[in-house]
Amino acid sequence: MLQHVYERVSMAAYLTSTIIATDDERVYEAARSFGARVRMTRADHLSGTDRVAEAASAENAEIVVNIQGDEPPIDPAAIDTAILAVMHEPGVLMGTLKKAIEEPREITDPNVVKVVTDRQGDALYFSRCAIPHKRGEEGRETAPQYFKQRYFKHIGLYVYQREFLLGYPELPVGPLERAEGLEQLRALENGYRIRVVETEYESLSVDTPEDLRKVSQLFAAIQPSTESGVSNG
């Protein structure tokens, strides 16, 4: 799985280098086995962003992308979309992605992080709760009339300007980050903007054996077209 993610990420047009950062010797050895660049980090980081900051401190890249290692279907085009949102706007120090929710059950699923943005596309808040909350609709969150409101889920891919990322571990962890368990809230709580770009990419992380089964079925279904695409590219 790790190798597949690495290979998919390496297909992004705007990435010049890909590094696997981990504090696990097993992951380190697995990455070395297929020739990936890999770096061991400390084991006491509070979040993935803190870990990426340590890895990035040894690099000279001006823009750094944080991609989860458990999403085999990661779309290289989605990575490029997030990068461009930060690359062309120096005032935007951090960027990420959102996707319109299509399954009503996801609106109130705490494992699906929701996001709301302002008119410029900057994040107002991220939450495990249904946001925006429709007043007077308590207990009817999955009803068709409730779903007419457009909801967006957060896709956990982050892009940072280098200097902002390197200073991220020093930012105070606030009550919102602690309550929601969402590292991106640290930026908002400390007054920084996060640009959020809409994508059609449907994130699928592998956290359980059932997730692995779904991903395996997905790859089996698209394998013929994938092989054709590679041979033509």
Phi, psi and chi 1 to 4 in degrees:
 res  aa     phi    psi   chi1   chi2   chi3   chi4
   1 MET       -  -45.0 -178.6  175.4   70.7      -
   2 LEU   -60.1  -42.3 -177.5   63.8      -      -
   3 GLN   -63.4  -39.7 -178.8  175.6   -3.6      -
   4 HIS   -64.1  -43.5 -169.5   86.7      -      -
   5 VAL   -60.5  -45.6  174.5      -      -      -
   6 TYR   -58.6  -44.7 -176.4   83.1      -      -
   7 GLU   -68.3  -38.8  -68.6  172.5   -7.4      -
   8 ARG   -66.0  -43.8  -66.2  -77.4  -67.4  173.7
   9 VAL   -61.7  -39.0  167.1      -      -      -
  10 SER   -66.3  -11.8  -61.6      -      -      -
  11 MET   -84.3  -10.2  -66.8  168.1   62.5      -
  12 ALA   -64.6  133.2      -      -      -      -
  13 ALA   -68.4  -29.1      -      -      -      -
  14 TYR  -101.5    9.1  -69.2   93.7      -      -
  15 LEU   -98.6  130.4  -76.3 -179.2      -      -
  16 THR   -99.9  -16.3   57.8      -      -      -
  17 SER  -157.0  146.9 -179.6      -      -      -
  18 THR  -126.7  127.9  -56.9      -      -      -
  19 ILE  -127.9  135.1  -57.7  171.2      -      -
  20 ILE   -94.1  122.0  -64.5  173.6      -      -
  21 ALA  -109.0  128.5      -      -      -      -
  22 THR  -152.9  159.3 -178.1      -      -      -
  23 ASP  -112.9   10.8   64.3  -10.0      -      -
  24 ASP  -109.8  122.2 -168.5  -45.8      -      -
  25 GLU   -60.4  -33.1  -71.8  -74.9   -6.8      -
  26 ARG   -65.6  -42.0  -64.8  167.6  -61.7  176.9
  27 VAL   -67.1  -40.1  174.0      -      -      -
  28 TYR   -58.7  -47.5 -179.5   86.7      -      -
  29 GLU   -67.7  -37.8  -66.6  -58.5  -31.5      -
  30 ALA   -63.3  -42.0      -      -      -      -
  31 ALA   -66.1  -41.6      -      -      -      -
  32 ARG   -62.1  -33.5  -71.1  -75.0  -59.4  -87.5
  33 SER   -64.2  -27.8   70.9      -      -      -
  34 PHE  -110.3   19.1   57.3   82.7      -      -
  35 GLY    81.6   18.0      -      -      -      -
  36 ALA   -78.5  153.6      -      -      -      -
  37 ARG   -75.7  130.0  -70.2 -172.8   65.6 -165.5
  38 VAL  -142.5  145.0   57.4      -      -      -
  39 ARG  -135.8  130.6 -179.8  166.0  -66.0  130.7
  40 MET   -78.1  139.3  -72.1  -66.8  -65.8      -
  41 THR  -125.1  172.5   63.8      -      -      -
  42 ARG   -63.5  157.5  -58.1 -162.9  -36.6  -94.2
  43 ALA   -96.0    1.2      -      -      -      -
  44 ASP  -105.6   17.8   59.8  -13.2      -      -
  45 HIS   -70.0  143.2  -70.2  -59.6      -      -
  46 LEU   -76.7  -25.8  -65.2  176.8      -      -
  47 SER  -153.9  172.4   69.8      -      -      -
  48 GLY   -64.0  -34.5      -      -      -      -
  49 THR   -63.8  -40.1  -63.7      -      -      -
  50 ASP   -62.5  -38.7  -63.7  -71.7      -      -
  51 ARG   -66.6  -44.2 -173.0  177.9  -47.3  -76.0
  52 VAL   -63.4  -36.0  170.7      -      -      -
  53 ALA   -61.2  -41.0      -      -      -      -
  54 GLU   -63.4  -45.0  179.9 -171.5  -17.5      -
  55 ALA   -64.9  -39.5      -      -      -      -
  56 ALA   -70.2  -22.9      -      -      -      -
  57 SER   -63.6  -20.9   65.9      -      -      -
  58 ALA   -95.4    2.9      -      -      -      -
  59 GLU  -115.1  166.5  -56.5  -67.4  -39.1      -
  60 ASN  -112.9   15.4   58.1    9.4      -      -
  61 ALA   -65.4  137.8      -      -      -      -
  62 GLU   -80.8  -26.6  -69.7  -57.7  -44.9      -
  63 ILE  -125.6  132.8  -67.8  179.1      -      -
  64 VAL  -123.5  138.3 -179.4      -      -      -
  65 VAL  -115.3  133.4 -174.2      -      -      -
  66 ASN  -107.1  112.7  178.6    1.4      -      -
  67 ILE  -120.6  133.0  -58.7  164.7      -      -
  68 GLN   -67.8  140.4  -54.2  -62.0  -40.0      -
  69 GLY   -85.3    2.0      -      -      -      -
  70 ASP  -113.0   25.6   60.5   -4.7      -      -
  71 GLU  -121.3   79.6  -66.2 -170.1   17.6      -
  72 PRO   -56.4  -33.8  -24.3   34.8      -      -
  73 PRO   -82.2   11.3   -7.1   24.4      -      -
  74 ILE   -46.4  132.2 -176.6   70.9      -      -
  75 ASP   -93.3  117.8 -177.6    2.5      -      -
  76 PRO   -56.5  -33.8  -25.4   35.2      -      -
  77 ALA   -65.9  -34.5      -      -      -      -
  78 ALA   -66.9  -37.8      -      -      -      -
  79 ILE   -61.0  -46.7  -60.9  171.9      -      -
  80 ASP   -61.5  -39.8  -71.6  -26.4      -      -
  81 THR   -58.8  -44.9  -64.2      -      -      -
  82 ALA   -67.3  -39.7      -      -      -      -
  83 ILE   -62.2  -45.7  -67.8  173.0      -      -
  84 LEU   -61.9  -31.8  -71.3  170.9      -      -
  85 ALA   -64.7  -27.5      -      -      -      -
  86 VAL   -97.8  -37.8  175.1      -      -      -
  87 MET   -59.9  -39.8  178.4 -176.3  -65.6      -
  88 HIS   -93.5    2.8  -66.0  -38.8      -      -
  89 GLU  -134.8   91.4  -65.9 -161.2   42.9      -
  90 PRO   -55.9  -26.2  -24.2   34.5      -      -
  91 GLY   -76.0  -12.5      -      -      -      -
  92 VAL   -92.6  112.7  177.2      -      -      -
  93 LEU   -91.0  -17.1  -56.7 -179.6      -      -
  94 MET  -150.5  139.7 -178.3  174.4  177.0      -
  95 GLY  -137.7  159.1      -      -      -      -
  96 THR  -156.6 -170.8 -169.6      -      -      -
  97 LEU  -126.0  157.2  -62.2  171.3      -      -
  98 LYS  -139.5  156.0   67.6  177.5 -178.2  180.0
  99 LYS  -137.1  140.8 -176.9 -174.1 -175.8  -58.9
 100 ALA   -62.4  133.2      -      -      -      -
 101 ILE   -76.5  131.0  -68.4  178.3      -      -
 102 GLU  -108.6  -22.2  -61.1  175.8    6.7      -
 103 GLU  -101.2  115.2  -65.9  -69.9  -23.6      -
 104 PRO   -53.4  -33.0  -27.8   36.3      -      -
 105 ARG   -63.3  -25.1   62.6  173.8  178.4   77.9
 106 GLU   -71.9  -19.1  -68.8 -172.0  -28.6      -
 107 ILE   -60.0  -40.6  -63.7  172.4      -      -
 108 THR  -107.3    8.2   52.9      -      -      -
 109 ASP   -78.1  116.3 -176.8  -12.6      -      -
 110 PRO   -66.6  -15.7   24.8  -34.6      -      -
 111 ASN   -81.4  -10.7  -65.1  -48.2      -      -
 112 VAL  -104.4  111.5  177.5      -      -      -
 113 VAL   -81.3  127.9  176.5      -      -      -
 114 LYS   -98.1  156.7  -85.3   67.6   67.3  174.3
 115 VAL  -140.2  143.2   59.6      -      -      -
 116 VAL  -123.7  146.0  -72.5      -      -      -
 117 THR  -129.4  164.8   59.1      -      -      -
 118 ASP   -89.0 -173.6   63.6   17.5      -      -
 119 ARG   -67.3  -21.8  -65.7 -179.6 -176.1  -85.4
 120 GLN   -87.3   -4.6  -75.1   70.2   48.8      -
 121 GLY    89.3   11.5      -      -      -      -
 122 ASP   -89.8  143.6  -68.3  -25.0      -      -
 123 ALA   -66.0  134.3      -      -      -      -
 124 LEU   -93.9  -39.9  -68.4  170.6      -      -
 125 TYR  -166.9  152.1 -166.4   59.1      -      -
 126 PHE  -118.6  140.2  -63.1   84.8      -      -
 127 SER  -154.2  153.9 -179.0      -      -      -
 128 ARG   -82.4  -11.3  -61.8 -176.2 -176.8  -81.1
 129 CYS   -87.4  170.3  -63.0      -      -      -
 130 ALA   -75.7  114.3      -      -      -      -
 131 ILE  -128.8  134.6   51.8  172.9      -      -
 132 PRO   -73.5  150.2   29.2  -36.6      -      -
 133 HIS   -84.2  131.8  171.3   73.5      -      -
 134 LYS   -91.7  110.1  -72.0 -169.6   67.6  176.7
 135 ARG   -59.6  132.7 -175.8  177.2 -179.7 -177.0
 136 GLY    88.6    0.9      -      -      -      -
 137 GLU  -110.7   18.8  -64.9  -73.2  -14.3      -
 138 GLU   -55.8  134.9  -69.9   86.3  -10.0      -
 139 GLY    79.5    3.4      -      -      -      -
 140 ARG  -125.3   28.2  -59.8  165.9   61.3 -171.5
 141 GLU   -61.5  -26.3  -71.1   84.8   -9.4      -
 142 THR  -101.2    5.5   57.8      -      -      -
 143 ALA   -70.8  149.7      -      -      -      -
 144 PRO   -54.7  -40.0  -26.5   35.4      -      -
 145 GLN   -66.8  -29.4   63.5  -91.8   28.4      -
 146 TYR   -71.1  -35.6 -172.1   90.3      -      -
 147 PHE   -76.5   -8.3 -163.9   60.3      -      -
 148 LYS   -64.1  -26.5  -71.1  179.2 -178.4  178.9
 149 GLN   -68.4  135.2  168.1   68.5   48.2      -
 150 ARG   -83.1  125.0 -156.9  170.2 -174.8 -146.1
 151 TYR  -115.3  147.8  -70.8   83.0      -      -
 152 PHE  -124.8  138.9  -71.0   92.3      -      -
 153 LYS  -102.4  151.0   58.1 -176.1  169.3 -177.2
 154 HIS   -84.7  134.1  175.5 -131.3      -      -
 155 ILE   -99.1  118.4  -55.6  -61.1      -      -
 156 GLY   -75.8   60.8      -      -      -      -
 157 LEU  -123.6  130.8  179.3  155.7      -      -
 158 TYR  -123.5  144.8  -58.4  101.6      -      -
 159 VAL  -124.0  135.7 -177.2      -      -      -
 160 TYR  -132.5  146.5  -39.3   87.2      -      -
 161 GLN   -71.8  139.1  -63.2  -76.7   -5.2      -
 162 ARG   -51.9  -53.0  172.1 -174.6  170.6   81.1
 163 GLU   -64.2  -35.7  -68.0  -51.9  -46.2      -
 164 PHE   -64.6  -44.4  171.0   73.4      -      -
 165 LEU   -61.4  -44.3  173.1   62.1      -      -
 166 LEU   -64.8  -26.2  -64.1 -173.1      -      -
 167 GLY   -90.6   -7.2      -      -      -      -
 168 TYR   -59.1  -44.2 -165.4   89.2      -      -
 169 PRO   -60.7  -20.4  -26.0   37.5      -      -
 170 GLU   -87.8   -8.8  -56.0  -54.7  -41.7      -
 171 LEU   -70.6  140.0  -64.7  176.4      -      -
 172 PRO   -63.4  138.0  -19.8   31.5      -      -
 173 VAL   -82.1  121.2  175.5      -      -      -
 174 GLY   -97.6  177.0      -      -      -      -
 175 PRO   -64.8  -29.9   22.2  -33.4      -      -
 176 LEU   -70.2  -43.9  -62.7  178.6      -      -
 177 GLU   -61.1  -41.1  179.6 -179.1   -4.6      -
 178 ARG   -65.7  -42.4  -69.4 -167.3 -176.6   95.1
 179 ALA   -68.6  -44.0      -      -      -      -
 180 GLU   -89.2  -21.6  -62.0  -92.8   12.8      -
 181 GLY    68.9   38.0      -      -      -      -
 182 LEU  -124.7  114.0  -59.7  174.3      -      -
 183 GLU   -65.0  -28.5   63.7 -167.5  -88.7      -
 184 GLN   -66.7  -21.3   63.8  -89.9   34.5      -
 185 LEU   -67.6  -18.6  -70.8  174.5      -      -
 186 ARG   -62.1  -39.2 -166.6 -177.6  -45.3  174.9
 187 ALA   -65.0  -47.3      -      -      -      -
 188 LEU   -64.7  -41.4  -63.5 -174.0      -      -
 189 GLU   -65.5  -23.0  -71.7 -170.1   86.3      -
 190 ASN  -101.2   14.2  -75.7  -81.3      -      -
 191 GLY    86.4   15.5      -      -      -      -
 192 TYR   -99.2  148.0  -67.1   97.6      -      -
 193 ARG   -83.5  147.1  -61.5  160.2   55.0 -163.7
 194 ILE  -126.4  114.4  -58.2  177.8      -      -
 195 ARG   -77.6  130.4  179.8   59.5   47.6   84.8
 196 VAL  -118.6  120.0 -174.6      -      -      -
 197 VAL  -109.0  136.4 -175.7      -      -      -
 198 GLU   -76.7  142.9 -174.4  172.6   -4.3      -
 199 THR  -139.7  161.6 -179.8      -      -      -
 200 GLU   -95.7   -3.8  -69.3  -59.1  -47.8      -
 201 TYR   -64.9  126.9  165.5   59.5      -      -
 202 GLU   -98.9  106.2 -175.5   69.8   66.1      -
 203 SER   -65.9  139.1  174.9      -      -      -
 204 LEU  -142.9   99.6  179.6   57.3      -      -
 205 SER   -93.2  153.9   61.0      -      -      -
 206 VAL  -103.9  100.9  177.7      -      -      -
 207 ASP  -115.3  -16.8  -59.6  -46.9      -      -
 208 THR  -138.2  164.4   67.5      -      -      -
 209 PRO   -57.8  -32.9  -28.2   37.3      -      -
 210 GLU   -66.7  -38.9  176.6   62.3   17.1      -
 211 ASP   -62.3  -41.3  -66.8  -24.0      -      -
 212 LEU   -62.8  -38.9 -178.8   58.8      -      -
 213 ARG   -62.9  -43.2 -177.0 -173.4   66.0   79.6
 214 LYS   -63.4  -43.3  -70.0  179.1 -178.7  178.4
 215 VAL   -66.2  -40.0  169.1      -      -      -
 216 SER   -62.2  -41.0  -62.7      -      -      -
 217 GLN   -64.9  -39.2  -69.7  178.0  -19.6      -
 218 LEU   -62.7  -45.7  174.3   63.6      -      -
 219 PHE   -65.4  -37.1  -73.5  151.5      -      -
 220 ALA   -63.7  -35.5      -      -      -      -
 221 ALA   -73.5  -33.2      -      -      -      -
 222 ILE  -100.9   -1.7   66.2  174.1      -      -
 223 GLN   -54.7  -46.5 -170.9   64.3   29.8      -
 224 PRO   -58.9  -46.2  -25.8   36.0      -      -
 225 SER   -69.0  -33.0   59.5      -      -      -
 226 THR   -64.7  -44.1  -59.3      -      -      -
 227 GLU   -63.0  -38.6  -69.2  177.0   -9.3      -
 228 SER   -65.2  -41.2  174.9      -      -      -
 229 GLY   -63.4  -39.9      -      -      -      -
 230 VAL   -66.9  -41.9  171.0      -      -      -
 231 SER   -66.3  -28.0   64.2      -      -      -
 232 ASN   -87.0  -13.6  -70.1  -28.2      -      -
 233 GLY   -95.6      -      -      -      -      -
